[in-house]
Amino acid sequence: MCNVKESWRLVRRVIEDGDVVLEVLDARDPVDTRPEEVEKIAERLGKRLLVVLNKADLVDREVLEKWREYFQKLGMYTVYVSAKYRLGTRRLFVAIRALAPRIPATVVVVGYPNVGKSTIINYLKGRYVAPTSPKPGWTRGEQLVKAKSWLFVLDTPGIVKTPSTGDLALDVIRGLVDPATVDDPVPYAYALLKRVLAYNPSALKEAYGIDSDVDNALEEIGRTKRKLLKGGKVNIDVAARMVLKDWTEGKLKYMRLPPNV
């Protein structure tokens, strides 16, 4: 619990230091990667908020447009990008400048783990002009970077952490589960696959070239990917960790539509 409290303390501090807050969501599932408390903090502190749907390369354009329309109807300026492949990132700069309450402006990036915050920060920094001195009270490594004549970027993301939700798939999607260190990956992988297949029945075919129901999916994935123990039995633990990692890296895909669409 202390870790969660510390996470939110740092998130608030990051937001306090920015003029424009980039709330980064996973475009595959904006609903369940949306930390609404970030929006409330930004509003209380009088900060401008920009919703950034990242990993847009994994989602159909028409679905992205529906999400953009959905958030903008809520009064939230929204762009979709793929920071990894530099898609739509020019729109990101345009949106930041449009929202900036002053020039030069300072941008901060906030969101759950694994939504691509660091990739967005690195893109915004580009070949930056020079770092400024760290602000008193910041932890080592935190600094403002002058990315453009009109833009500073806080080179530290606000990483949102929450207690376990009790929904294993949701914990994975929100980046609360580390595939490399979780004690038992199997229930998490099973829950994730169940959710993925509910939204995209072709996901296993697309990612692994197999047809399987969720009950036999880990066995089939492990056999196809040769994750075997001595004697030819599938190493379910290794297969499960691979599934969790594949979600994080975008190899497992599904798309959600906005509510009421």
C-alpha positions in Angstrom: 0.0 0.0 0.0 2.9 2.4 0.8 4.2 1.8 -2.7 0.8 2.9 -4.1 0.6 6.0 -1.9 4.2 7.0 -2.9 3.2 6.5 -6.6 0.3 8.9 -6.2 2.4 11.4 -4.3 4.9 11.5 -7.2 2.1 11.7 -9.8 0.7 14.7 -8.0 4.2 16.3 -7.8 4.8 15.7 -11.5 1.4 17.3 -12.4 2.1 20.3 -10.2 5.3 20.9 -12.2 3.6 20.9 -15.6 1.5 23.3 -17.7 0.1 20.6 -19.9 -0.5 17.1 -18.6 -0.4 14.3 -21.2 -2.6 11.5 -19.9 -1.4 8.5 -21.9 -3.9 5.6 -22.5 -3.5 2.3 -24.3 -5.5 2.7 -27.5 -6.5 -0.9 -27.4 -8.4 -0.4 -24.2 -8.8 3.3 -23.2 -11.5 2.6 -20.7 -9.4 0.3 -18.4 -6.2 2.3 -18.8 -7.8 5.6 -18.0 -6.7 6.8 -14.5 -9.6 9.2 -13.9 -8.0 10.4 -10.6 -5.2 12.0 -12.8 -7.9 14.1 -14.5 -9.3 15.2 -11.1 -5.9 16.2 -9.8 -5.2 18.1 -13.0 -8.5 19.9 -12.7 -8.0 20.8 -9.0 -4.5 22.2 -9.8 -5.8 24.1 -12.8 -3.6 22.2 -15.4 -4.5 21.7 -19.0 -5.1 18.0 -19.9 -4.4 16.3 -23.2 -5.6 12.7 -23.7 -3.0 10.7 -25.7 -4.2 7.4 -27.2 -0.9 5.6 -27.7 -0.1 2.3 -29.6 -2.5 3.5 -32.3 -0.7 1.2 -34.7 -2.6 -1.7 -33.0 -6.1 -0.3 -33.6 -8.1 0.4 -36.7 -8.4 4.1 -37.7 -12.2 4.2 -37.5 -12.1 2.9 -33.9 -9.5 5.5 -33.0 -11.7 8.2 -34.4 -14.6 7.0 -32.3 -12.5 7.2 -29.2 -11.3 10.7 -30.1 -14.9 11.8 -30.6 -15.9 10.1 -27.3 -13.3 12.0 -25.2 -13.8 15.3 -27.0 -17.5 15.1 -26.2 -16.4 14.9 -22.6 -14.6 18.2 -23.2 -11.1 16.5 -23.3 -8.7 17.4 -26.1 -7.6 14.1 -27.6 -5.0 12.8 -30.1 -4.0 9.3 -31.1 -0.4 8.4 -31.8 2.1 5.5 -32.1 5.1 6.9 -30.4 7.0 3.7 -31.2 6.6 4.2 -35.0 6.4 8.0 -34.9 2.8 8.0 -36.3 0.6 11.0 -35.6 3.3 12.6 -33.4 3.2 15.9 -35.3 -0.4 16.3 -34.2 0.8 15.8 -30.6 3.0 18.9 -30.8 0.2 20.9 -32.4 -2.2 19.9 -29.6 0.4 20.7 -26.9 0.9 24.2 -28.4 -2.8 24.7 -28.7 -3.4 23.9 -25.0 -0.4 25.6 -23.6 -1.4 28.4 -21.2 1.9 30.1 -21.8 5.1 29.9 -23.8 7.5 28.4 -23.1 5.3 25.5 -21.7 6.3 22.5 -19.6 4.8 19.1 -20.5 4.5 16.2 -18.1 3.5 12.6 -19.0 1.3 10.5 -16.8 -0.3 7.1 -17.0 -0.3 3.4 -16.0 2.9 1.3 -16.5 3.4 0.0 -20.0 1.2 2.5 -21.9 4.3 4.0 -23.6 5.1 7.0 -21.4 8.8 6.8 -21.8 8.6 6.4 -25.5 6.5 9.6 -25.7 8.9 11.5 -23.5 11.8 10.4 -25.7 10.0 11.5 -28.8 9.1 14.9 -27.3 12.7 15.5 -26.2 14.1 14.6 -29.6 17.6 16.0 -30.0 17.1 18.4 -27.1 18.9 21.6 -26.7 20.1 21.2 -23.1 18.9 20.0 -19.8 18.2 22.5 -17.0 19.3 22.1 -13.5 17.3 19.7 -11.4 14.6 21.3 -9.2 15.3 21.2 -5.5 13.5 18.2 -3.9 13.5 16.2 -7.1 15.0 12.7 -7.0 18.2 12.0 -8.8 17.8 11.9 -12.6 14.7 14.2 -12.7 15.3 17.1 -14.9 13.6 19.5 -17.3 14.7 19.2 -20.9 14.4 22.1 -23.4 13.0 20.2 -26.4 12.1 23.2 -28.5 12.3 27.0 -28.1 8.8 26.9 -26.8 8.7 23.6 -25.0 10.2 22.0 -21.9 9.7 18.3 -21.1 9.9 16.8 -17.6 12.1 13.8 -18.2 10.3 11.7 -15.6 6.9 10.1 -16.1 4.2 10.0 -13.5 3.6 6.3 -13.1 0.2 5.5 -11.8 -0.1 2.4 -9.6 -3.1 1.1 -7.8 -3.9 -1.9 -5.5 -4.9 -5.1 -7.2 -8.4 -4.8 -8.6 -9.3 -8.4 -8.1 -9.7 -8.7 -11.8 -6.6 -10.5 -13.0 -6.9 -9.4 -16.6 -7.4 -5.8 -15.6 -4.2 -6.0 -13.4 -2.3 -7.1 -16.5 -3.7 -4.5 -18.7 -2.9 -1.7 -16.2 0.7 -2.9 -16.0 0.4 -4.0 -12.4 1.9 -7.5 -13.2 5.5 -8.0 -14.3 5.7 -11.0 -16.6 9.3 -11.7 -15.5 8.7 -11.7 -11.7 5.1 -12.6 -11.0 5.1 -15.8 -8.9 2.4 -17.6 -10.7 1.7 -16.2 -14.2 -0.8 -18.9 -15.3 -4.0 -17.4 -13.8 -3.1 -14.0 -15.1 -2.4 -15.3 -18.6 -5.6 -17.3 -18.6 -7.7 -14.3 -17.5 -6.0 -12.1 -20.1 -6.6 -14.6 -22.9 -10.2 -14.8 -21.9 -10.6 -11.1 -22.2 -8.6 -10.8 -25.5 -10.7 -13.6 -27.1 -13.9 -12.0 -26.0 -13.1 -8.9 -28.0 -11.0 -10.5 -30.8 -11.8 -14.2 -31.5 -9.0 -14.2 -34.1 -6.3 -13.1 -31.7 -4.7 -16.5 -31.2 -4.6 -17.1 -35.0 -3.1 -13.6 -35.6 -0.5 -13.9 -32.8 0.5 -17.6 -32.8 -1.1 -19.2 -35.9 -3.4 -21.5 -33.8 -7.1 -22.1 -33.3 -8.0 -22.9 -29.7 -10.5 -22.2 -27.0 -9.3 -20.4 -24.0 -9.1 -23.5 -21.8 -6.5 -25.1 -24.1 -4.8 -22.0 -25.3 -1.7 -22.0 -23.1 -1.1 -25.6 -23.9 -1.4 -25.0 -27.7 0.7 -21.8 -27.5 3.4 -23.6 -25.6 3.5 -26.5 -28.0 3.5 -24.2 -31.1 6.4 -22.1 -29.6 8.3 -25.2 -28.4 8.2 -24.2 -24.7 8.7 -27.8 -23.6 10.0 -29.7 -20.6 11.9 -32.9 -20.9 9.6 -35.6 -22.2 7.8 -33.1 -24.5 5.4 -31.8 -21.9 4.5 -28.1 -22.3 6.1 -25.7 -19.8 2.9 -23.9 -19.0 4.6 -21.4 -16.7 6.9 -20.2 -19.5 4.1 -20.1 -22.0 2.0 -18.0 -19.6 4.9 -15.5 -19.1 5.3 -15.3 -22.9 1.6 -14.5 -23.3 1.8 -11.7 -20.7 4.9 -10.3 -22.4 3.3 -10.5 -25.8 0.4 -8.3 -24.5 2.8 -5.7 -23.3 4.7 -5.7 -26.6 1.6 -5.5 -28.7 1.6 -9.0 -30.2 -1.7 -9.8 -28.7 -4.4 -7.4 -29.9 -8.0 -6.5 -29.3 -9.9 -3.3 -29.7 -12.7 -1.9 -27.5 -15.3 0.6 -28.7 -16.4 3.5 -26.6 -19.4 3.1 -24.3 -22.7 3.1 -26.1 -21.1 2.6 -29.5 
